[in-house]
Amino acid sequence: MAFAKPHADAQSGASGFDARARKLFLEHLALTSNVAASARKAAVASSRVYALKRKNPDFARDWQAALSEGFARLEAELLAEALRTISGKVSDATLKSRAQKHRLALALLAMHRTSVRGAPKPVIKSDNSAEIAARVEAKLLDMRARVKAAKAANG
């Protein structure tokens, strides 16, 4: 991912958050979508990167691009894990726990996706968690069926 070349100015130069550290921060953010971990990787306080984001529109734009890339990567990894077929003897409790983990992760990604893309947060039409869980499970089952059908069609 190519980011705009950071320009040294009084605000960023004095902070110690130089071009090398910015590049390292943005690359790690694109890999992880984790601001705190990316700041640690760049050896800078997360408060400093948030301050620069507020003051520097170029850095804010690069931040959004890195975060979008990171969330796309996480979403793809989560989907692959959710669609992975479990082999061997697995307890019902393990299956339920795994499904719950995936539902939670997908819900969190959906909520955060809107902020990454700049759209308003979605309005949840129901506060009935059982109904929401059933809808998510139905979507996952549909996705599994489509993947299975695609695999069967491809041999």
Summary of the structure (lengths in Angstrom):
residues: 155
radius of gyration: 19.9
end to end distance: 35.4
largest distance: 61.4
contacts: 382
relative contact order: 0.09
helix: 73%
strand: 0%
